[in-house]
Every structure is written in C-alpha cells, then in structure tokens.
Amino acid sequence: MQESRTESRLLCADLVQVEWRLSDGEIQREDASLEDISVSGACLQLESAIPVGAIVRIIYGKGELIGSVRYCSYRDIGYFAGIRFNPTSKWSSRVYRPMHLLNPYRPQDHIES
C-alpha cells in the first residue's frame, strides 16, 4: 500500500472514548487506545470493528475530534482503525497532548505530560 499521508504521524499512547452510529441508528461507545496522531488523522486500537466510512467522535478530556474511518482491520491483539479528521476538526498539541507523545523522526523530542 502506498503512503498517502501529507504529514508525519506522532506515536502516542492515551486512552480515549470513541462513538459511532450503527446501521440501526444506535450509538456505539467504546474505550480505545490512541496509537498515533497527526494534524489530520489518527490510529486507534479497539476491541470492536468500526465500519469503513463511519463518522466517529474521539472524546478526550474536555474535547473531541470528529472524523471518518478510512480502514479498520484486525491485527493480533485487536482492531486498528485509521481515522481522517474532518477539515474543521484538526488536532493540535496545544489543545490536546496525549499522555505519551513521541516523534519517531526526532527521538529526542519524546514528551510526557
């Protein structure tokens, strides 16, 4: 698969809550592990699969990020979902800093809050 991201993802670790609507209209909620993040997207690890194209809310602390599922696949320990944030819902470390944050391209930038 060819890489289509326009910016680098930062590795991170934090627990967030994810919500999405099922086909019957019911809201599904689940805790997830935030695996990586960038201005325009993130990767989540969950126990359940989320349909590709589903709109999701990623809820953290006192805020949220809205996006859509680009892929969701099972890998050894759970489902991994790639989320593309809506144009009006961009991530910024000034607004939300995950518990552990690491720029793998500059290891000296390891930041823990």
N, C-alpha and C positions, 0 to 999 in steps of 0.2 A: 504494500500500500504506500503510495507516495504521500509525503508530508505536505499538508495544505495550510498549516498554521502560519500566520503572518508575524507572530511574536512568540518568544520563548515562554514555556511554562515553568513556573517555580514549583519545586517539590514542597509539599507541606503535609501536615498531619493535624487534623482537628475533627471534632465531632460536630455535625450539623444535622438539622432535620430537613427532610425532603418531602414535598407534597406534589401529587399529580392526580389528575382526574381519570378514573377508569371509564371504559366504554359505556357503562350503565349510568354514568354521572356521579358515582360515589367518589369521594376524595380519599385517596390512599396516602397514609403518612408513615414514614419510616426514618429511623436514625441512620445516618450514613457517615462514612469516613471520607473526608476531603483528602484526596491523594495528590492532586496538583492543581494549580490555578494560574490564570493569566488575565489580562485585561478583558479578553473576550470569551473566555471559557474555562471549564474545569473538568476534572475527572473525579467521580465518586465511586466508592465501593459500597455495595448494598447487599442485603440478603435476598431481595426480590428483583426480578427483571422489570424494567420500565420500557414500554413500547417506544420504538423509534418514532420521532415526531411529536411525542407527548410534550406538553408545556409543563415545566416544573418550577416550583419555588424552593430555593435553597435558603433556609432560615438559619441565621447565626446571631447570637447575642441579641442586639436590638435592631437588626436589619435583615434584609433579604436581597437575593439576586434572582432574577427571572430569566429563564432560557428554555431551550428546546433540546430534546435528546437527539444526538447525531448517531450514536451507536450504543448498544448495550450487549455485552457478551459475558458468558460465564468463563472464569479462569481460576481453577484450583480451589480458591477459598471464598468465592462469591462472585457477584455480578459487578462489572465495571461499566459505568455509563459515562459517555462523553457528552458534555453539555456545552452548547453555544449560547452565550448570554444574548439577550435582546439588545438592540442598539441603545436603548435607554437605560440599560442595567449593566453598566461596566464596573468591574472590580477595581478597587484602589486600596493599597496597603495603608493609606491614610485613614480610610473609613473602616476597613476590616483587616486585621492582621491575624491569620491563623495561628494556633498555639505554637507550632513549629513551622518555620519557613526557611527554605534553602534554595539558593540559586546554584544549580549544578554546574553552571558555566563559570562561576566565580565562588568556589567553596569557602573562601574567606568571608563571604557575605552571609554565613549562617546566622540567623537571627532567631532568638527565642524570646517570647514575651511572657 
